[in-house]
Amino acid sequence: MLFSHPRNKSAKECIKALAEHFDFKEVKDAEDRGRWAVTLLERVVRRLAERLGGVIIDSWIVGMGRTTYMYGGFHEGKLDTEAVKIRMPAMKCLIETTKKTLASQEHK
């Protein structure tokens, strides 16, 4: 399944792979920190959107959308199957864009 907890792993992995492909400095920053902080991922998303277009931002927003909701400090509930299904086309688009870009010779 494309969505996993915590947050949506597919979206993160696509963004990280594209950052490595384009040799973005944020990859080194993540290595230095020992992890990918959301602020680094957001910075990469902005840079990728400049190169690859708005599909990156749209897919990122959908991919990183919450799968559980809180109210008053308690889990209100999780998205049902239908709610996840309507988000899948955006994630598939991000995955396909990532595959196509990684297969290309375009760098920097």
C-alpha positions as CSV (number, residue, x, y, z in Angstrom):
1,M,0.0,0.0,0.0
2,L,1.3,3.5,-0.8
3,F,0.4,5.0,2.6
4,S,2.1,4.0,5.9
5,H,2.5,5.4,9.4
6,P,4.0,7.6,10.6
7,R,3.2,10.0,7.9
8,N,3.3,8.7,4.3
9,K,6.6,7.0,3.7
10,S,6.1,6.9,-0.1
11,A,6.1,10.7,-0.4
12,K,9.1,11.0,1.8
13,E,11.1,8.4,-0.1
14,C,10.3,9.9,-3.4
15,I,11.4,13.4,-2.3
16,K,14.6,12.0,-0.7
17,A,15.4,10.0,-3.9
18,L,14.9,13.1,-6.1
19,A,17.1,15.2,-3.7
20,E,19.9,12.6,-4.1
21,H,19.4,12.5,-7.9
22,F,19.8,16.3,-8.2
23,D,22.6,16.3,-5.6
24,F,20.9,18.8,-3.4
25,K,22.8,20.1,-0.4
26,E,19.9,19.0,1.9
27,V,21.1,15.4,1.5
28,K,24.4,16.2,3.2
29,D,22.5,18.2,5.8
30,A,20.3,15.1,6.5
31,E,23.4,12.9,6.8
32,D,25.0,15.4,9.2
33,R,21.8,15.4,11.4
34,G,21.4,11.6,11.1
35,R,17.9,12.0,9.8
36,W,15.6,13.9,7.5
37,A,13.8,16.7,9.3
38,V,10.5,18.0,7.9
39,T,12.1,21.4,7.4
40,L,14.7,19.8,5.1
41,L,12.1,17.8,3.2
42,E,10.0,21.0,2.7
43,R,13.0,22.9,1.4
44,V,13.7,20.0,-1.1
45,V,10.0,20.1,-2.2
46,R,10.2,23.8,-3.0
47,R,13.4,23.2,-5.0
48,L,12.0,20.3,-6.8
49,A,8.8,22.2,-7.7
50,E,11.0,24.8,-9.4
51,R,12.5,22.0,-11.6
52,L,9.6,19.6,-12.0
53,G,6.5,21.7,-11.6
54,G,3.6,21.9,-9.2
55,V,2.8,18.2,-9.3
56,I,5.6,17.8,-6.7
57,I,3.9,20.2,-4.3
58,D,0.4,18.8,-4.9
59,S,1.5,15.2,-4.4
60,W,3.6,16.2,-1.3
61,I,0.6,17.9,0.3
62,V,-1.6,14.9,-0.4
63,G,1.1,12.4,0.6
64,M,1.9,14.0,3.8
65,G,-1.7,14.6,4.8
66,R,-2.7,13.2,8.1
67,T,-4.0,9.7,8.3
68,T,-5.2,10.1,11.9
69,Y,-7.0,13.0,13.4
70,M,-6.8,14.3,17.0
71,Y,-9.5,16.1,18.9
72,G,-8.9,17.1,22.5
73,G,-5.7,15.1,22.8
74,F,-7.4,11.9,21.7
75,H,-7.3,10.1,18.3
76,E,-10.5,11.0,16.6
77,G,-10.1,8.3,14.0
78,K,-8.2,7.1,11.0
79,L,-9.0,7.7,7.3
80,D,-11.2,5.0,5.9
81,T,-10.4,3.0,2.8
82,E,-12.3,5.4,0.5
83,A,-10.5,8.4,1.9
84,V,-7.1,6.8,1.2
85,K,-8.2,5.7,-2.3
86,I,-9.0,9.2,-3.4
87,R,-5.5,10.2,-2.5
88,M,-3.8,7.4,-4.4
89,P,-3.7,9.1,-7.9
90,A,-1.6,12.0,-6.5
91,M,0.8,9.5,-4.9
92,K,1.0,7.4,-8.1
93,C,1.8,10.6,-10.0
94,L,4.6,11.5,-7.6
95,I,6.0,7.9,-7.8
96,E,5.8,8.0,-11.7
97,T,7.4,11.5,-11.8
98,T,10.2,10.1,-9.5
99,K,10.8,7.0,-11.7
100,K,10.9,9.1,-14.9
101,T,13.2,11.7,-13.4
102,L,15.6,9.1,-11.9
103,A,15.7,7.3,-15.2
104,S,16.6,10.5,-17.1
105,Q,20.1,11.8,-17.4
106,E,19.0,15.2,-16.1
107,H,21.0,16.3,-13.1
108,K,21.7,19.7,-11.5
